[in-house]
Amino acid sequence: MKHRLEDIIALFDGLFQATYQTRLVRGGEEPLYLPAAADSPWHRIIFARGFFTSALHEISHWCIAGARRRQLEDYGYWYLPDGRDDAQQRDFEAVEVAPQALEMLFSRACDLRFHISVDNLEGDAEVDRDAFLARVESRAQRYEREGMPRRAEALHAALEAFYRDGAPLAEAVAMGRHRLLREPA
């Protein structure tokens, strides 16, 4: 299998476990971010149901979250499940553009098809998937032009090295670390 969970976990942990005390963890029904606590010395990005794409999505949120937000459960964000109204759906999409743009770039780096998520399958809100996809694509292009957040750039480099270039895991992690540790432009 090309997209093994063990590989994405090893790439992420290889880059960020020592530097950010953060680990990627396979979870159950719902994704969750948990900061370090008495029961765990590690911050944990818990992705849903062992889905590779869920891992990429949850990592995308982490790559955007600042230091203060990374100290809060689920970065302190609100989340409303299916059943959102029009205003709630607009708010959801506004918050999701940036992480889904990173997820799109990560997916491409892995040679994996990206699927937009409006995440409101049972709601009454009018959802324009094409318009949301266009906003996500536009943000991804902006990241490509102007640069990604440093952690996202490091992971993107490691994913490309491993999945596109066929580099061994250790070499891909080293390439990502190089990006993570270099001086800002």
VOBA-1610 file (N, C-alpha, C; in pm, whole numbers, padded with zeros to 5 digits, always signed):
BEGIN
Met+00084-00119+00000Met+00000+00000+00000Met+00088+00125+00000Lys+00061+00216-00091Lys+00146+00334-00106Lys+00135+00432+00009His+00016+00455+00060His-00006+00555+00164His-00033+00486+00297Arg+00074+00438+00358Arg+00063+00365+00484Arg+00063+00462+00602Leu-00021+00433+00700Leu-00029+00518+00819Leu+00104+00522+00893Glu+00174+00411+00895Glu+00302+00406+00965Glu+00400+00507+00906Asp+00392+00529+00774Asp+00485+00622+00710Asp+00452+00767+00744Ile+00326+00805+00736Ile+00291+00945+00766Ile+00318+00974+00914Ile+00293+00877+01000Ile+00322+00895+01143Ile+00473+00909+01163Ala+00552+00825+01098Ala+00698+00832+01113Ala+00753+00963+01057Leu+00700+01009+00944Leu+00745+01137+00888Leu+00712+01252+00984Phe+00587+01256+01030Phe+00547+01363+01120Phe+00627+01358+01250Asp+00629+01242+01315Asp+00700+01231+01442Asp+00849+01257+01425Gly+00906+01214+01314Gly+01047+01239+01289Gly+01079+01387+01279Leu+00986+01463+01227Leu+01006+01608+01215Leu+00973+01683+01343Phe+00865+01645+01411Phe+00810+01733+01514Phe+00808+01679+01656Gln+00837+01551+01675Gln+00831+01497+01811Gln+00935+01564+01900Ala+01058+01572+01854Ala+01164+01632+01936Ala+01156+01785+01937Thr+01124+01845+01822Thr+01128+01990+01812Thr+01005+02060+01869Tyr+00888+01997+01859Tyr+00763+02057+01908Tyr+00691+01970+02010Gln+00754+01862+02054Gln+00695+01769+02151Gln+00553+01728+02108Thr+00539+01703+01978Thr+00409+01670+01922Thr+00417+01540+01843Arg+00315+01457+01863Arg+00308+01328+01794Arg+00176+01317+01719Leu+00179+01238+01613Leu+00060+01207+01534Leu+00009+01071+01579Val-00120+01064+01613Val-00177+00943+01674Val-00302+00900+01598Arg-00307+00772+01566Arg-00428+00715+01505Arg-00537+00707+01611Gly-00658+00759+01575Gly-00764+00766+01673Gly-00889+00692+01632Gly-00999+00728+01696Gly-01127+00663+01674Gly-01217+00742+01581Glu-01342+00763+01624Glu-01444+00823+01539Glu-01416+00969+01503Glu-01370+01048+01597Glu-01353+01191+01575Glu-01207+01233+01595Pro-01161+01326+01514Pro-01026+01379+01533Pro-01024+01472+01655Leu-00905+01491+01710Leu-00892+01576+01829Leu-00746+01616+01844Tyr-00723+01739+01887Tyr-00588+01781+01925Tyr-00586+01797+02076Leu-00490+01732+02141Leu-00474+01742+02285Leu-00335+01793+02319Pro-00328+01903+02394Pro-00196+01949+02437Pro-00139+01855+02544Ala-00010+01864+02564Ala+00055+01783+02667Ala-00014+01807+02801Ala-00016+01703+02883Ala-00083+01711+03014Ala-00016+01611+03107Ala-00068+01601+03227Ala-00011+01510+03326Ala-00007+01366+03276Asp-00105+01326+03193Asp-00110+01189+03144Asp-00028+01167+03018Ser+00027+01273+02960Ser+00109+01258+02838Ser+00205+01376+02825Pro+00334+01346+02808Pro+00431+01455+02788Pro+00424+01514+02647Trp+00346+01452+02559Trp+00339+01492+02418Trp+00208+01563+02387His+00217+01665+02301His+00097+01717+02237His+00058+01608+02137Arg-00072+01588+02117Arg-00116+01479+02029Arg-00217+01528+01926Ile-00185+01500+01801Ile-00279+01522+01692Ile-00341+01386+01665Ile-00465+01373+01700Ile-00534+01244+01688Ile-00622+01251+01563Phe-00591+01168+01466Phe-00669+01169+01342Phe-00771+01056+01343Ala-00878+01077+01268Ala-00995+00990+01276Ala-00979+00858+01201Arg-01022+00752+01266Arg-01045+00620+01208Arg-00932+00563+01124Gly-00814+00610+01145Gly-00703+00555+01068Gly-00704+00596+00922Phe-00767+00706+00890Phe-00770+00754+00752Phe-00649+00842+00725Phe-00576+00810+00621Phe-00459+00887+00582Phe-00498+01033+00558Thr-00610+01055+00488Thr-00652+01191+00458Thr-00691+01267+00584Ser-00744+01201+00683Ser-00773+01266+00810Ser-00644+01311+00876Ala-00540+01231+00867Ala-00410+01271+00922Ala-00362+01398+00854Leu-00368+01404+00722Leu-00324+01524+00650Leu-00407+01646+00691His-00537+01627+00706His-00623+01740+00743His-00591+01790+00884Glu-00578+01700+00978Glu-00550+01741+01116Glu-00411+01803+01128Ile-00314+01752+01055Ile-00181+01812+01052Ile-00189+01954+00998Ser-00273+01975+00899Ser-00288+02109+00840Ser-00334+02210+00945His-00429+02171+01028His-00473+02261+01135His-00357+02292+01230Trp-00280+02191+01264Trp-00167+02209+01355Trp-00062+02302+01295Cys-00039+02291+01166Cys+00062+02375+01100Cys+00024+02522+01101Ile-00103+02552+01113Ile-00150+02690+01115Ile-00158+02745+01257Ala-00187+02660+01351Ala-00207+02704+01490Ala-00079+02763+01547Gly-00092+02879+01610Gly+00021+02942+01676Gly+00051+02876+01810Ala+00157+02922+01874Ala+00202+02862+02000Ala+00094+02865+02107Arg+00021+02976+02119Arg-00083+02985+02222Arg-00196+02887+02193Arg-00240+02878+02069Arg-00349+02785+02033Arg-00307+02639+02052Arg-00180+02609+02033Arg-00133+02471+02051Arg-00132+02429+02197Gln-00162+02521+02290Gln-00175+02486+02431Gln-00319+02458+02471Leu-00413+02469+02373Leu-00556+02452+02399Leu-00609+02327+02330Glu-00700+02257+02395Glu-00764+02142+02331Glu-00832+02188+02203Asp-00809+02114+02096Asp-00860+02147+01963Asp-00831+02293+01926Tyr-00718+02343+01976Tyr-00669+02478+01946Tyr-00767+02586+01991Gly-00864+02550+02074Gly-00962+02646+02122Gly-01069+02681+02021Tyr-01074+02608+01909Tyr-01174+02637+01807Tyr-01309+02580+01844Trp-01413+02644+01796Trp-01549+02592+01808Trp-01571+02492+01696Tyr-01658+02403+01717Tyr-01696+02312+01609Tyr-01843+02277+01626Leu-01917+02297+01521Leu-02057+02256+01519Leu-02071+02142+01421Pro-02132+02032+01462Pro-02147+01918+01373Pro-02250+01944+01263Asp-02276+01841+01183Asp-02377+01850+01079Asp-02503+01915+01132Gly-02569+01990+01044Gly-02691+02058+01083Gly-02670+02209+01096Arg-02557+02260+01046Arg-02531+02404+01055Arg-02626+02482+00964Asp-02660+02604+01007Asp-02740+02692+00922Asp-02646+02768+00827Asp-02701+02856+00744Asp-02620+02927+00644Asp-02507+03007+00707Ala-02536+03083+00812Ala-02433+03166+00876Ala-02325+03078+00939Gln-02365+02973+01007Gln-02269+02882+01068Gln-02183+02814+00962Gln-02242+02778+00848Gln-02166+02715+00741Gln-02065+02813+00682Arg-02104+02940+00664Arg-02010+03042+00615Arg-01892+03056+00710Asp-01922+03059+00841Asp-01814+03069+00941Asp-01722+02948+00933Phe-01781+02830+00922Phe-01703+02707+00911Phe-01611+02714+00790Glu-01664+02751+00674Glu-01584+02756+00553Glu-01474+02860+00562Ala-01503+02974+00626Ala-01401+03077+00642Ala-01282+03025+00723Val-01310+02947+00826Val-01204+02891+00910Val-01130+02777+00838Glu-01199+02707+00750Glu-01143+02588+00685Glu-01063+02616+00557Val-01070+02735+00500Val-01000+02762+00374Val-00851+02736+00387Ala-00787+02795+00486Ala-00641+02782+00500Ala-00597+02638+00527Pro-00657+02569+00625Pro-00612+02431+00647Pro-00640+02340+00528Gln-00753+02358+00461Gln-00780+02272+00347Gln-00687+02305+00230Ala-00641+02430+00220Ala-00542+02464+00118Ala-00411+02391+00146Leu-00369+02388+00272Leu-00248+02312+00307Leu-00269+02163+00283Glu-00386+02114+00322Glu-00417+01972+00298Glu-00409+01940+00149Met-00457+02030+00066Met-00450+02011-00079Met-00304+01999-00124Leu-00219+02088-00075Leu-00077+02084-00111Leu-00009+01959-00057Phe-00043+01919+00064Phe+00012+01795+00121Phe-00033+01675+00038Ser-00160+01673+00000Ser-00212+01562-00082Ser-00136+01553-00213Arg-00115+01666-00277Arg-00040+01666-00403Arg+00103+01616-00382Ala+00164+01656-00272Ala+00300+01611-00242Ala+00307+01460-00225Cys+00196+01400-00182Cys+00187+01255-00161Cys+00135+01182-00285Asp+00108+01255-00393Asp+00043+01196-00510Asp-00089+01130-00471Leu-00167+01203-00394Leu-00294+01155-00343Leu-00403+01253-00385Arg-00515+01202-00428Arg-00625+01289-00468Arg-00681+01363-00347Phe-00702+01493-00363Phe-00758+01576-00257Phe-00910+01583-00272His-00979+01575-00160His-01125+01587-00158His-01163+01704-00067Ile-01231+01801-00125Ile-01279+01914-00046Ile-01381+01865+00055Ser-01385+01929+00172Ser-01482+01889+00274Ser-01562+02009+00321Val-01692+02007+00294Val-01780+02111+00346Val-01838+02068+00479Asp-01830+01940+00510Asp-01858+01886+00642Asp-01994+01928+00698Asn-02096+01930+00615Asn-02230+01963+00662Asn-02331+01886+00579Leu-02322+01756+00585Leu-02402+01670+00499Leu-02550+01667+00536Glu-02581+01694+00661Glu-02720+01685+00706Glu-02782+01821+00734Gly-02709+01928+00705Gly-02760+02061+00736Gly-02854+02115+00631Asp-02925+02221+00668Asp-03017+02288+00577Asp-02948+02398+00498Ala-02823+02428+00532Ala-02751+02537+00467Ala-02727+02506+00320Glu-02733+02610+00241Glu-02700+02600+00099Glu-02548+02592+00089Val-02496+02484+00037Val-02352+02464+00028Val-02311+02465-00119Asp-02219+02554-00151Asp-02167+02564-00287Asp-02025+02505-00286Arg-02017+02375-00309Arg-01888+02305-00304Arg-01789+02362-00404Asp-01836+02397-00523Asp-01745+02450-00625Asp-01686+02583-00584Ala-01768+02671-00527Ala-01717+02801-00482Ala-01617+02783-00367Phe-01648+02692-00275Phe-01554+02667-00164Phe-01424+02608-00217Leu-01434+02514-00309Leu-01314+02456-00370Leu-01231+02564-00438Ala-01295+02658-00506Ala-01222+02766-00573Ala-01147+02852-00471Arg-01208+02878-00356Arg-01140+02956-00251Arg-01021+02878-00194Val-01039+02749-00176Val-00930+02665-00125Val-00815+02661-00227Glu-00848+02641-00353Glu-00744+02639-00458Glu-00670+02773-00466Ser-00744+02882-00454Ser-00682+03015-00457Ser-00585+03031-00341Arg-00625+02986-00223Arg-00536+02995-00105Arg-00413+02906-00123Ala-00431+02789-00181Ala-00317+02699-00207Ala-00219+02767-00303Gln-00270+02832-00405Gln-00183+02904-00499Gln-00110+03017-00429Arg-00178+03083-00338Arg-00112+03190-00261Arg+00001+03132-00175Tyr-00024+03018-00112Tyr+00083+02953-00035Tyr+00201+02919-00126Glu+00174+02872-00246Glu+00282+02837-00339Glu+00361+02960-00380Arg+00295+03073-00399Arg+00361+03198-00437Arg+00438+03261-00322Glu+00370+03270-00206Glu+00423+03348-00094Glu+00490+03264+00013Gly+00472+03133+00006Gly+00530+03044+00106Gly+00427+02997+00209Met+00453+02881+00261Met+00368+02821+00363Met+00425+02852+00501Pro+00344+02834+00604Pro+00401+02841+00739Pro+00518+02742+00750Arg+00615+02775+00832Arg+00739+02697+00838Arg+00717+02548+00863Arg+00630+02512+00958Arg+00607+02370+00986Arg+00543+02302+00866Ala+00453+02372+00798Ala+00389+02316+00678Ala+00493+02299+00567Glu+00580+02395+00551Glu+00684+02386+00449Glu+00776+02267+00475Ala+00811+02246+00601Ala+00898+02134+00637Ala+00831+02000+00607Leu+00705+01987+00646Leu+00634+01862+00620Leu+00616+01841+00470His+00582+01946+00399His+00563+01937+00254His+00691+01886+00188Ala+00805+01938+00229Ala+00932+01893+00172Ala+00955+01745+00201Ala+00925+01702+00323Ala+00943+01561+00360Ala+00847+01471+00280Leu+00723+01515+00265Leu+00625+01436+00188Leu+00667+01423+00043Glu+00711+01532-00018Glu+00756+01526-00158Glu+00875+01434-00173Ala+00971+01446-00081Ala+01090+01361-00089Ala+01052+01214-00079Phe+00965+01181+00014Phe+00929+01042+00037Phe+00837+00987-00072Tyr+00729+01058-00102Tyr+00628+01005-00193Tyr+00659+01030-00340Arg+00710+01145-00373Arg+00737+01175-00514Arg+00875+01129-00559Asp+00975+01155-00472Asp+01112+01127-00512Asp+01160+00989-00470Gly+01083+00922-00384Gly+01120+00788-00341Gly+01235+00784-00242Ala+01260+00894-00173Ala+01368+00898-00073Ala+01332+00807+00044Pro+01433+00744+00104Pro+01406+00666+00226Pro+01350+00757+00335Leu+01279+00699+00428Leu+01214+00773+00536Leu+01311+00867+00609Ala+01426+00816+00649Ala+01521+00897+00724Ala+01570+01017+00642Glu+01591+00995+00513Glu+01635+01105+00427Glu+01523+01208+00409Ala+01400+01163+00394Ala+01288+01256+00381Ala+01271+01339+00507Val+01285+01277+00623Val+01277+01350+00750Val+01390+01452+00757Ala+01511+01414+00716Ala+01625+01506+00718Ala+01599+01627+00627Met+01538+01604+00512Met+01507+01715+00422Met+01405+01809+00486Gly+01306+01754+00551Gly+01209+01837+00621Gly+01272+01913+00736Arg+01358+01849+00811Arg+01426+01915+00924Arg+01511+02032+00875His+01576+02012+00760His+01657+02120+00702His+01570+02244+00678Arg+01450+02223+00624Arg+01358+02335+00600Arg+01309+02394+00733Leu+01287+02310+00830Leu+01236+02355+00958Leu+01337+02441+01032Leu+01464+02406+01019Leu+01567+02472+01098Leu+01638+02588+01028Arg+01613+02607+00899Arg+01683+02714+00828Arg+01631+02851+00869Glu+01713+02950+00842Glu+01677+03088+00874Glu+01557+03132+00791Pro+01470+03213+00849Pro+01356+03264+00771Pro+01405+03349+00654Ala+01326+03349+00546Ala+01364+03427+00427Ala+01340+03575+00452
//
